[in-house]
Amino acid sequence: MNANGYRDYFKVLGVDRGADADTIKRAFRKLARQHHPDVNPGDKAAEARFKEVSEAYEVLSDPDKRRRYEQFGQYWSQAGAGSGVGGMDVDFGRYGNFDEFINDLLGRFGGAQPGGSGGFGFGSGFPGAGFGGGVPGGGFPGGGRTAGPNLDAEAVIRLSLGEAFRGCERTLAVNEERVAVRIPAGVKPGSRLRLKGKGNLQPGTGRRGDLYLTIELQEHPVWKLDGDQLRGELPLSLDELALGGQVRVATPDGEASVQVPPGLTPGRSLRLKGKGWPLKGTRGDLLLTPVLKLPDPLSERERTLLEQLRDARSADPRAGWVQLAQL
């Protein structure tokens, strides 16, 4: 931020001024994950940086806010609210930053003076932080608008697959307040949780919006969520694929036994009913896709038996395939 309170949001996110929405979103996700308070507990510099990138994303991701920001700079949030506030003409140029402006404005209306800039935005650096999120353009007491400002805030919470599967509890820092959030079992990526009355605070009024948490899931080395079903690969030996039989397999919450049919071809899935993702009052299915797992290295006996199998093979596995493959 320079001396007059102006932030170059493009530089904050490390993108060009002509960057499109997807580029801005990718830059924000990368920086937000890097500087998130959960990843950097107790690191005030990381927390401040997270607030900064969240504020920049809130403005640049909204086409209208971005247009006003590019046109009016540090006074973008007042642009379009008319030449005055509450019937008064305002010379924005005489204020060093927005905090000075809002303090002066509240003083004119006899409102309480906020205790520093922390009263304007959503704490802990979530999207919606800063003066751009807490007090969007217009909507002040005595102004010409009938609708009040949108005080709701948005944040992303990233969970491991196990946390989402079993449910968990997270503690967030919101406006210098510790808030416990209960994540229900079976929550899916893209789900939104609402924390009523935990959003942005409007200075001088005590009004407060809601906080909406969007769920993201980390990748898991085995399991992948596909709608209501949980998928994973099942390593099988050559003899298990060819001969079939009862095999023990892993599931997200323990082991189970599954019957492998003889002659099972790779790519065909085995379904374990009720062993998948938690749903409302029930469980989805678990789909296991067989993959051939050869020993590495082969023992001498295994090599000998495979050579005997090759010599005894009764059919060409590529019969007819060569002709079909020709273009």
C-alpha positions as CSV (number, residue, x, y, z in Angstrom):
1,M,0.0,0.0,0.0
2,N,1.3,3.5,-0.8
3,A,1.1,6.6,1.3
4,N,-2.4,7.5,0.2
5,G,-3.9,4.2,1.0
6,Y,-4.0,2.8,-2.5
7,R,-3.5,-0.9,-3.1
8,D,-2.6,-2.2,-6.5
9,Y,-4.7,-5.3,-6.4
10,F,-3.2,-6.7,-9.7
11,K,0.3,-6.6,-8.1
12,V,-1.0,-8.1,-4.9
13,L,-2.2,-11.2,-6.9
14,G,0.8,-11.1,-9.3
15,V,-1.3,-10.8,-12.5
16,D,-1.4,-8.4,-15.4
17,R,-4.0,-5.6,-15.5
18,G,-5.6,-7.3,-18.4
19,A,-5.9,-10.7,-16.7
20,D,-9.2,-12.6,-17.2
21,A,-11.4,-14.1,-14.4
22,D,-9.8,-17.6,-14.6
23,T,-6.3,-16.2,-14.3
24,I,-7.3,-14.1,-11.3
25,K,-9.0,-17.1,-9.6
26,R,-6.0,-19.3,-10.1
27,A,-3.7,-16.7,-8.7
28,F,-5.9,-16.2,-5.7
29,R,-6.2,-19.9,-4.9
30,K,-2.4,-20.4,-5.1
31,L,-1.7,-17.4,-2.8
32,A,-4.6,-18.2,-0.4
33,R,-3.4,-21.7,0.2
34,Q,0.2,-20.5,0.7
35,H,-0.7,-17.9,3.3
36,H,-3.8,-19.3,4.9
37,P,-3.7,-18.9,8.8
38,D,-4.5,-22.6,9.2
39,V,-1.3,-23.4,7.3
40,N,0.8,-20.7,9.1
41,P,-0.5,-20.7,12.7
42,G,0.7,-17.7,14.7
43,D,2.4,-16.1,11.6
44,K,1.1,-12.5,11.6
45,A,2.9,-11.7,8.3
46,A,1.2,-14.6,6.6
47,E,-2.2,-13.6,8.1
48,A,-1.7,-10.0,6.8
49,R,-0.7,-11.3,3.4
50,F,-3.8,-13.6,3.3
51,K,-6.1,-10.6,4.1
52,E,-4.5,-8.6,1.4
53,V,-4.9,-11.3,-1.4
54,S,-8.5,-12.0,-0.2
55,E,-9.3,-8.3,-0.5
56,A,-7.8,-8.1,-3.9
57,Y,-9.7,-11.1,-5.1
58,E,-13.0,-9.8,-3.8
59,V,-12.6,-6.7,-5.9
60,L,-11.1,-8.1,-9.1
61,S,-13.4,-11.1,-9.2
62,D,-16.5,-8.9,-9.3
63,P,-16.9,-7.2,-12.8
64,D,-18.6,-4.1,-11.4
65,K,-16.2,-3.6,-8.6
66,R,-13.2,-4.2,-10.9
67,R,-14.6,-1.6,-13.4
68,R,-15.0,1.0,-10.6
69,Y,-11.6,0.1,-9.1
70,E,-9.8,0.6,-12.5
71,Q,-11.6,3.9,-13.1
72,F,-11.5,5.5,-9.6
73,G,-8.5,3.8,-7.9
74,Q,-8.6,4.0,-4.0
75,Y,-12.1,5.6,-4.1
76,W,-13.7,2.8,-6.2
77,S,-16.1,1.8,-3.4
78,Q,-17.6,5.3,-3.3
79,A,-17.9,5.6,-7.1
80,G,-21.5,5.5,-8.3
81,A,-22.9,6.5,-5.0
82,G,-23.5,10.1,-6.2
83,S,-21.5,13.3,-5.6
84,G,-22.5,13.5,-1.9
85,V,-23.4,11.3,1.0
86,G,-26.6,12.0,2.9
87,G,-27.1,15.2,0.8
88,M,-23.5,16.5,1.6
89,D,-20.8,17.0,-1.0
90,V,-17.7,15.0,-0.2
91,D,-14.2,15.8,-1.4
92,F,-12.6,12.4,-1.4
93,G,-9.2,13.8,-2.3
94,R,-8.7,15.3,1.1
95,Y,-8.7,11.9,2.9
96,G,-5.5,9.9,3.1
97,N,-7.4,6.6,3.2
98,F,-10.8,5.2,3.5
99,D,-10.6,4.8,7.3
100,E,-10.2,8.6,7.6
101,F,-13.2,9.1,5.3
102,I,-15.5,6.7,7.2
103,N,-14.4,8.1,10.6
104,D,-15.2,11.6,9.4
105,L,-18.5,10.5,8.0
106,L,-19.6,8.7,11.2
107,G,-18.6,11.7,13.2
108,R,-20.9,13.9,11.0
109,F,-23.8,11.6,11.7
110,G,-23.0,11.3,15.4
111,G,-22.1,7.6,15.1
112,A,-19.6,5.8,17.2
113,Q,-16.0,6.0,16.0
114,P,-14.7,2.5,15.2
115,G,-11.6,1.4,17.0
116,G,-9.2,1.2,14.1
117,S,-9.4,-0.3,10.7
118,G,-10.1,-3.8,12.1
119,G,-13.7,-2.8,12.6
120,F,-14.4,-2.5,8.9
121,G,-13.7,-5.9,7.4
122,F,-14.0,-9.6,8.0
123,G,-11.2,-10.8,10.2
124,S,-8.6,-13.5,9.7
125,G,-8.2,-12.6,6.1
126,F,-11.1,-14.4,4.5
127,P,-12.6,-13.1,1.3
128,G,-14.7,-10.0,2.1
129,A,-11.9,-8.5,4.2
130,G,-11.0,-4.9,4.3
131,F,-13.0,-1.7,3.6
132,G,-14.2,-3.0,0.2
133,G,-16.1,-5.9,1.7
134,G,-17.4,-4.5,5.0
135,V,-18.8,-1.2,3.5
136,P,-19.4,-1.5,-0.2
137,G,-20.1,1.7,-2.2
138,G,-23.0,3.7,-0.9
139,G,-25.6,2.5,1.6
140,F,-24.4,4.7,4.5
141,P,-26.8,6.3,7.0
142,G,-28.7,9.1,5.5
143,G,-27.8,8.1,1.9
144,G,-30.2,7.9,-0.9
145,R,-30.2,4.1,-1.1
146,T,-32.9,2.1,0.7
147,A,-31.0,-1.2,0.7
148,G,-28.2,-1.6,3.2
149,P,-24.8,-2.9,2.3
150,N,-24.2,-6.6,1.8
151,L,-22.3,-7.7,4.9
152,D,-22.0,-11.4,4.1
153,A,-18.6,-12.9,3.8
154,E,-17.2,-15.8,1.8
155,A,-14.3,-18.2,2.7
156,V,-12.9,-21.5,1.5
157,I,-12.2,-24.3,3.9
158,R,-10.0,-27.1,2.7
159,L,-10.5,-30.6,4.2
160,S,-8.8,-34.0,3.9
161,L,-11.0,-36.7,2.5
162,G,-11.0,-38.4,5.9
163,E,-12.2,-35.2,7.6
164,A,-15.0,-34.9,5.1
165,F,-15.9,-38.6,5.4
166,R,-16.1,-38.7,9.2
167,G,-17.0,-35.1,9.9
168,C,-14.8,-32.8,12.0
169,E,-14.6,-29.6,13.9
170,R,-12.5,-26.6,12.9
171,T,-11.8,-23.4,14.8
172,L,-11.7,-20.2,12.8
173,A,-10.6,-16.7,13.8
174,V,-13.3,-14.3,12.8
175,N,-13.0,-10.6,13.7
176,E,-10.8,-11.4,16.7
177,E,-13.3,-14.1,17.7
178,R,-12.7,-17.8,17.9
179,V,-15.6,-19.6,16.2
180,A,-16.0,-23.4,16.3
181,V,-17.4,-24.9,13.1
182,R,-18.8,-28.4,13.0
183,I,-18.3,-30.1,9.6
184,P,-20.9,-32.8,9.1
185,A,-19.9,-36.3,7.9
186,G,-20.3,-36.8,4.2
187,V,-19.8,-33.1,3.2
188,K,-19.0,-32.8,-0.5
189,P,-16.7,-30.4,-2.5
190,G,-18.6,-27.3,-3.4
191,S,-20.9,-27.5,-0.4
192,R,-21.6,-24.2,1.4
193,L,-21.9,-24.0,5.2
194,R,-23.6,-20.9,6.7
195,L,-22.4,-19.4,10.0
196,K,-25.2,-16.9,10.9
197,G,-24.0,-13.6,12.3
198,K,-20.3,-14.3,11.7
199,G,-19.7,-12.1,8.6
200,N,-18.7,-8.5,8.1
201,L,-19.5,-5.9,10.7
202,Q,-21.0,-2.5,9.7
203,P,-19.4,0.2,11.7
204,G,-21.5,2.4,13.9
205,T,-24.6,0.1,13.6
206,G,-23.7,-3.2,15.1
207,R,-25.2,-5.0,12.1
208,R,-23.4,-8.1,11.0
209,G,-23.7,-10.4,8.0
210,D,-23.3,-14.2,7.7
211,L,-20.2,-16.2,6.8
212,Y,-20.5,-18.7,4.0
213,L,-17.8,-21.5,3.9
214,T,-17.2,-23.3,0.6
215,I,-15.8,-26.8,1.0
216,E,-12.8,-28.0,-0.9
217,L,-11.3,-31.5,-0.6
218,Q,-7.7,-32.5,-0.9
219,E,-6.7,-35.3,-3.2
220,H,-6.4,-38.8,-1.7
221,P,-3.8,-41.4,-3.0
222,V,-6.5,-44.1,-3.3
223,W,-10.1,-42.8,-3.1
224,K,-11.9,-40.4,-5.4
225,L,-15.4,-39.1,-4.8
226,D,-17.6,-39.3,-7.9
227,G,-21.1,-37.9,-7.1
228,D,-22.5,-40.2,-4.4
229,Q,-20.0,-43.0,-5.1
230,L,-16.5,-43.5,-3.9
231,R,-14.0,-45.0,-6.4
232,G,-10.6,-46.5,-6.1
233,E,-8.3,-48.9,-7.8
234,L,-7.9,-52.5,-6.6
235,P,-4.5,-54.1,-7.2
236,L,-4.9,-57.8,-8.2
237,S,-2.4,-60.5,-9.2
238,L,-2.5,-62.2,-12.6
239,D,-3.9,-65.4,-11.1
240,E,-6.6,-63.5,-9.1
241,L,-7.7,-61.8,-12.4
242,A,-7.7,-65.1,-14.3
243,L,-9.0,-67.5,-11.7
244,G,-11.0,-65.3,-9.4
245,G,-11.7,-66.0,-5.8
246,Q,-12.4,-64.4,-2.5
247,V,-10.0,-61.5,-1.7
248,R,-9.7,-59.1,1.2
249,V,-9.9,-55.4,0.2
250,A,-9.6,-52.1,2.0
251,T,-12.5,-49.7,2.4
252,P,-12.5,-46.2,3.9
253,D,-13.5,-47.5,7.3
254,G,-11.9,-51.0,7.5
255,E,-11.4,-54.2,5.5
256,A,-14.0,-56.2,3.6
257,S,-14.2,-59.4,1.6
258,V,-15.2,-59.4,-2.1
259,Q,-15.7,-62.2,-4.6
260,V,-13.6,-61.7,-7.8
261,P,-15.2,-63.5,-10.7
262,P,-12.9,-65.6,-12.9
263,G,-11.6,-63.9,-16.1
264,L,-12.1,-60.4,-14.7
265,T,-10.9,-57.9,-17.2
266,P,-9.1,-54.7,-16.0
267,G,-11.5,-51.7,-16.2
268,R,-14.6,-53.6,-15.0
269,S,-15.5,-52.4,-11.6
270,L,-16.6,-54.4,-8.5
271,R,-19.4,-52.8,-6.5
272,L,-19.5,-52.9,-2.7
273,K,-23.0,-51.7,-1.7
274,G,-23.2,-49.4,1.3
275,K,-19.4,-49.2,1.7
276,G,-19.0,-45.8,0.1
277,W,-19.6,-42.1,0.9
278,P,-21.9,-41.2,3.8
279,L,-25.3,-39.9,2.6
280,K,-28.4,-38.8,4.5
281,G,-29.1,-41.7,6.7
282,T,-27.3,-44.2,4.5
283,R,-24.1,-44.9,2.6
284,G,-23.3,-44.8,-1.1
285,D,-21.5,-47.6,-3.0
286,L,-17.8,-48.3,-3.2
287,L,-16.6,-49.0,-6.7
288,L,-13.2,-50.9,-7.1
289,T,-11.6,-50.9,-10.5
290,P,-9.1,-53.9,-10.8
291,V,-5.6,-53.2,-12.0
292,L,-3.0,-55.8,-12.7
293,K,-0.2,-55.8,-10.2
294,L,2.8,-57.9,-11.2
295,P,5.6,-58.8,-8.7
296,D,8.7,-56.7,-9.2
297,P,11.0,-58.5,-9.5
298,L,9.7,-61.9,-10.6
299,S,11.0,-64.9,-8.6
300,E,12.6,-67.6,-10.6
301,R,9.6,-69.9,-10.0
302,E,7.2,-67.2,-11.1
303,R,9.2,-66.6,-14.3
304,T,9.2,-70.3,-15.0
305,L,5.5,-70.7,-14.5
306,L,4.8,-67.6,-16.7
307,E,7.0,-69.1,-19.5
308,Q,5.0,-72.3,-19.2
309,L,1.8,-70.4,-19.4
310,R,3.0,-68.6,-22.5
311,D,3.9,-71.9,-24.2
312,A,0.5,-73.4,-23.2
313,R,-1.6,-70.4,-24.3
314,S,-4.4,-71.6,-26.5
315,A,-5.6,-68.2,-28.0
316,D,-4.0,-65.1,-29.5
317,P,-5.2,-62.2,-27.3
318,R,-4.9,-59.9,-30.3
319,A,-6.9,-62.0,-32.7
320,G,-9.0,-59.7,-34.8
321,W,-7.6,-56.6,-33.1
322,V,-5.0,-55.9,-35.8
323,Q,-7.6,-55.6,-38.5
324,L,-9.9,-53.5,-36.4
325,A,-7.0,-51.2,-35.4
326,Q,-6.2,-50.3,-39.0
327,L,-7.4,-46.9,-40.2
